């Protein structure tokens, strides 16, 4: 009854999205990876850009990593873009360009978790694997009065078992799209629309007044702080020049460009910042700059880290005689073509 009721609702009220009603696993995969990072409105723009720029998996495989990172710019979590690219290459080169068509083989792809594998398997190949995301946890925990803390392996097994019984095996694509849409449109995190909900008579949370207590969540992990001091180093003789650095360590923003960075273990007091800057410049270039301007402090939130970034503009009258090999000299106009983190993009666009 549940699946029939929710599919009926979906057929009349479901959202029309560019990756719905299609069975191209490549496009479905693209949409799912992008939507892990952002909301539907912004995700649609990225999806349309990717489909236009890389219309087939071979186009994506043939692109350079820098091109893919540039297309991804602004979405964050750049390892997802690198996985997307690596997986496209794997499918194009090792699997003859054919997207895997079983749940197990889809799940084996780099960067594909159980949610994404279930979404691709059900939307593209009509395989009865239920998707379980935040919307589904919320709707099902309220509807059935389940108090197991979500985000745990135990909860995943419990919800998967229940949804395995509920899913419409003939129309798993519609079933999955329906519960995702319904959860986000009616059974919202706060202010759920119980009065107009088609399940208000059978919903356990509604009947017991526990809508706001479900789902039970584990306390989130503490976010660590990191202190980034960026130096926007420039000179105009003999030519207009800015310096950038390619992040190639195993760390956040791998493969992206940024301004030369000094990372401190603890925050640097304002009065010490000029001194720290002079010291860095002497270490890198063997000489002090002609002018330093301490700029804005920007707080940038990542999933498990908070980046406290400070930007310092550093001017030299002439190009220093010694420049570290790790710093790349570019013309200022070239900056906009480089893939950069959202933090650097924010700084550059607000300058
Ligand atoms: S009645 Fe309210 S809490 Fe229950 S499923 Fe509907 S919207 Fe969610």
Boltz pocket constraint, residues with backbone or C-beta under 6 A from the ligand:
constraints:
  - pocket:
      binder: B
      contacts: [[A, 138], [A, 139], [A, 142], [A, 143], [A, 186], [A, 187], [A, 188], [A, 192], [A, 193], [A, 194], [A, 195], [A, 197], [A, 198], [A, 199], [A, 200], [A, 203], [A, 204], [A, 205], [A, 206], [A, 211]]
      max_distance: 6.0
